[in-house]
């Protein structure tokens, strides 16, 4: 097996390196608070710049504005973004979860409208799956949608929602039939977060941060054309989204892990204990080596999942492995 990069892969890497060198912000993009509007505006601008440069949605098929990157190229992309400490991709949920779901299940109208807006950061997305009384049993959700003419009228609550405070749109799971098995009466709606009746409340954590939110829907009218897939077929849509979540979560988490490991190595080279540099301690070196190996395995597993996305297939069991590893390390 030849593990060296091919000429095409080297060209991909060099093009990305050159573009990042010329376009990375001079100063890191940092937030003054959890929902600092300037921070989110700067991240949107960064994502739009990546889009204009052809570096947003690299694993998306070319027909939808991506590069159709191979699994190796996806790995190169993660490596370079981590190495050069590139800013957060504000479109992560849209790019990694919602976009692939719309590609797989959306109407031509939905694809034409939503997909470009995801890549250029016109729209930030969140997903409305979890509920206060459902735990990990997504199928037991109670948020209800009733058809009324050309609209669905939605009432209910969601919780633990990332990006909800700044999101423009939400992929929302709702119950549309109470007379069948719980997983058969679910539908998926694309909901404008600026709709009347939508409210968001940040959840304050012990750290003082509020990365998650509660969402409340009170008589929210959603156009029936924003139903994704068929009525009461939301469970299948859910599986598609979750498989993409697990695969794409790995790519963003890998970059975070790499940054943290690099910072850790730098730190132990600077500290001493008992007159010895921590980096010279064989136990510390062994632990660092183990972390590095696990991180590379994580990357390869991520690449396997991403390669399926690039080939218009739904990620399989490797996505579940990534989800577990991500949660353990978080």
C-alpha positions in Angstrom: 0.0 0.0 0.0 1.3 3.4 -1.0 0.5 6.0 1.7 2.1 8.9 -0.1 -0.1 11.6 -1.5 -0.8 11.4 -5.2 -0.1 14.4 -7.5 -3.7 15.3 -7.4 -3.8 15.2 -3.6 -0.6 17.2 -3.3 -2.1 19.8 -5.7 -5.3 19.9 -3.6 -3.2 20.5 -0.4 -1.0 23.1 -2.0 -4.0 25.0 -3.4 -5.6 25.0 0.1 -2.4 26.1 1.8 -1.9 28.9 -0.6 -5.5 30.1 -0.3 -5.4 30.0 3.5 -2.1 31.8 3.6 -3.6 34.6 1.6 -7.1 34.8 3.2 -6.9 33.9 6.9 -7.9 36.8 9.1 -5.0 38.7 10.5 -6.4 38.4 14.0 -8.3 35.4 15.5 -12.1 35.8 15.5 -13.1 35.8 19.2 -16.4 36.4 20.9 -16.9 39.0 23.7 -19.9 37.1 24.9 -21.9 33.9 24.0 -24.1 35.7 21.4 -21.8 38.6 20.4 -23.3 39.9 17.1 -20.0 41.0 15.8 -18.5 37.6 16.3 -21.3 35.8 14.4 -21.1 38.5 11.7 -17.3 37.9 11.3 -17.8 34.2 11.1 -20.5 34.6 8.4 -18.0 36.8 6.5 -15.3 34.2 6.9 -17.5 31.4 5.7 -18.7 33.5 2.7 -15.0 34.1 1.8 -14.4 30.4 1.9 -17.4 29.9 -0.3 -16.2 32.5 -2.8 -12.8 30.8 -2.8 -14.3 27.4 -3.4 -13.5 26.0 0.0 -16.9 25.6 1.6 -18.6 22.2 1.4 -15.6 20.4 0.1 -17.2 17.0 0.4 -20.5 18.1 -1.2 -21.1 16.9 -4.8 -20.0 19.4 -7.4 -23.6 19.7 -8.7 -24.5 21.3 -5.4 -21.6 23.7 -5.2 -19.0 21.5 -3.5 -15.7 20.0 -4.6 -16.7 16.4 -4.4 -13.6 15.8 -2.3 -12.3 12.3 -1.8 -11.8 10.9 1.7 -8.1 11.6 1.5 -8.7 15.2 0.4 -11.2 15.6 3.2 -8.5 14.5 5.6 -6.0 16.9 4.1 -8.6 19.7 4.5 -9.0 18.9 8.2 -5.3 18.8 8.7 -4.6 22.1 7.1 -7.5 23.9 8.8 -6.2 22.6 12.2 -2.6 23.3 11.5 -3.2 26.9 10.4 -5.7 27.5 13.2 -8.5 28.6 10.8 -11.6 30.1 12.4 -14.7 28.1 13.2 -17.0 27.3 10.3 -20.3 28.9 11.3 -22.2 26.8 8.8 -21.1 23.5 10.3 -24.7 22.3 11.1 -26.0 23.4 7.8 -23.1 22.1 5.8 -22.7 18.9 7.6 -26.2 17.9 8.6 -29.0 19.8 7.0 -27.4 20.3 3.5 -26.8 16.5 3.0 -30.4 15.8 4.2 -31.8 18.3 1.7 -29.7 16.8 -1.0 -31.0 13.3 -0.2 -34.6 14.1 0.6 -35.5 17.6 -0.5 -37.5 18.8 -3.4 -35.8 20.5 -6.4 -37.2 23.8 -5.1 -35.8 23.2 -1.6 -32.4 22.3 -3.1 -32.3 25.3 -5.3 -33.2 27.8 -2.5 -31.5 26.4 0.5 -28.2 24.8 -0.5 -26.4 27.9 -1.9 -27.5 29.9 1.2 -26.0 27.2 3.4 -22.6 27.3 1.8 -22.3 31.1 1.6 -23.5 31.5 5.2 -26.6 33.5 4.3 -28.4 31.1 6.6 -27.2 29.6 9.8 -29.1 26.4 10.8 -30.0 24.5 13.9 -31.8 21.2 14.4 -34.9 20.8 16.6 -34.8 17.2 17.7 -34.5 16.8 21.5 -37.3 17.6 23.9 -37.4 18.0 27.7 -39.4 14.8 28.3 -37.9 12.6 25.5 -34.3 12.1 26.6 -32.5 10.1 23.9 -35.8 8.6 22.7 -36.3 11.0 19.8 -39.4 9.1 18.6 -41.3 10.0 21.7 -41.3 13.7 20.7 -44.5 15.7 21.5 -44.1 18.9 19.4 -47.2 18.8 17.2 -47.9 20.1 13.7 -51.5 20.3 12.4 -52.3 21.0 8.8 -54.4 24.2 8.2 -54.8 25.0 4.6 -51.5 25.7 3.0 -49.7 25.7 6.3 -48.8 23.5 9.3 -49.4 25.1 12.7 -46.7 24.0 15.1 -46.8 24.0 18.9 -44.2 22.6 21.3 -40.8 22.9 22.8 -37.2 21.7 21.9 -34.1 21.7 24.1 -30.3 21.4 24.0 -30.3 23.2 20.6 -26.9 24.5 19.4 -26.9 27.8 17.4 -30.6 28.4 18.0 -29.9 31.9 19.3 -28.3 32.9 16.0 -30.0 30.5 13.6 -32.0 31.6 10.6 -33.6 28.2 9.9 -34.3 25.0 11.8 -34.8 21.4 10.7 -37.7 20.6 13.1 -39.2 17.2 13.9 -42.9 17.3 14.7 -45.7 14.8 15.4 -48.3 14.8 12.6 -50.1 11.6 13.5 -51.0 10.3 17.0 -52.8 7.2 15.8 -49.8 5.1 14.6 -46.6 3.8 16.2 -44.7 6.7 17.6 -41.9 6.6 15.0 -44.3 6.4 12.1 -46.2 9.6 13.0 -43.3 12.1 12.7 -42.7 14.6 9.9 -39.7 17.0 9.3 -40.3 20.7 8.6 -37.9 23.4 7.5 -38.8 26.3 9.8 -37.9 30.0 9.4 -36.6 31.0 12.9 -38.0 34.5 12.4 -41.5 33.2 12.1 -44.1 34.7 14.5 -44.4 32.5 17.6 -40.8 31.2 17.7 -38.9 32.1 20.8 -35.4 31.1 22.0 -34.1 31.0 25.6 -30.4 30.3 26.3 -29.5 27.6 28.8 -26.9 28.8 31.2 -24.3 26.1 32.1 -22.2 25.8 35.2 -19.3 27.3 33.3 -21.4 30.4 32.8 -21.6 29.8 29.0 -24.9 29.2 27.1 -23.9 27.1 24.1 -27.3 25.4 24.1 -30.8 26.8 24.0 -34.5 26.0 24.5 -36.9 26.7 21.7 -40.6 27.4 22.0 -43.1 27.2 19.2 -46.5 28.8 19.8 -49.0 28.6 16.9 -46.1 28.9 14.4 -47.3 28.7 10.8 -45.0 26.8 8.5 -45.8 26.6 4.7 -46.6 23.1 3.7 -44.0 23.4 0.9 -41.4 23.4 3.7 -42.2 19.7 4.5 -39.1 17.7 3.7 -39.8 14.3 2.4 -43.3 12.8 2.7 -45.8 13.4 5.5 -45.2 11.1 8.4 -41.9 9.9 6.9 -39.8 12.0 9.4 -38.2 9.1 11.1 -36.3 8.2 7.9 -35.3 11.8 7.5 -34.1 11.7 11.1 -31.8 8.7 10.5 -30.4 10.4 7.4 -29.6 13.6 9.4 -28.2 11.8 12.4 -25.9 9.6 10.2 -24.5 12.8 8.6 -24.3 14.4 12.0 -22.1 11.7 13.3 -19.8 11.7 10.2 -19.4 15.5 10.0 -19.1 16.0 13.7 -15.9 14.0 13.4 -14.3 16.5 11.0 -15.0 19.5 13.2 -14.1 17.8 16.4 -10.8 16.5 14.8 -9.7 20.1 14.2 -10.5 21.0 17.8 -8.6 17.9 19.1 -5.6 18.7 16.9 -5.4 22.3 18.2 -5.6 21.1 21.8 -3.0 18.4 21.4 -0.6 20.9 19.7 -1.2 23.3 22.6 -0.5 20.5 25.1 2.7 19.5 23.5 3.9 23.1 23.4 3.0 23.5 27.1 4.8 20.4 28.4 7.9 21.5 26.6 7.9 24.6 28.7 7.2 23.1 32.1 9.4 21.3 34.6 8.8 19.0 37.5 11.6 17.8 39.9 14.2 19.4 37.7 13.0 17.5 34.6 11.2 19.0 31.6 7.8 17.3 31.4 8.4 16.5 27.7 11.4 14.4 28.7 9.3 12.2 31.1 8.9 8.8 29.3 5.4 8.3 30.8 4.3 11.7 29.5 5.8 11.0 26.1 4.0 7.6 26.0 0.7 9.3 26.8 1.2 11.9 24.1 2.0 9.3 21.6 -1.1 7.3 22.5 -3.2 10.5 22.1 -1.7 11.1 18.7 -2.4 7.6 17.5 -6.0 7.7 18.7 -6.4 11.0 17.0 -5.1 9.7 13.7 -7.4 6.6 14.0 -10.3 9.1 14.6 -9.3 11.0 11.4 -9.2 7.8 9.3 -12.6 6.7 10.6 -14.0 10.2 9.8 -12.6 10.0 6.3 -14.3 6.7 5.8 -17.6 8.3 6.7 -17.0 11.4 4.6 -16.1 9.3 1.6 -19.7 7.9 1.6 -21.1 11.4 1.8 -19.0 12.4 -1.2 -20.4 9.5 -3.1 -24.0 10.4 -2.2 -24.4 7.5 0.3 -25.6 7.6 3.9 -22.8 7.0 6.4 -23.0 3.7 8.2 -21.8 2.3 11.6 -18.6 4.3 11.5 -20.7 7.3 12.2 -21.8 5.9 15.5 -18.2 5.2 16.5 -17.4 8.9 15.8 -20.3 10.1 17.8 -19.2 8.0 20.8 -15.6 9.0 20.6 -16.5 12.7 20.2 -18.7 12.6 23.3 -16.1 10.8 25.4 -13.4 13.3 24.5 -15.7 16.3 24.9 
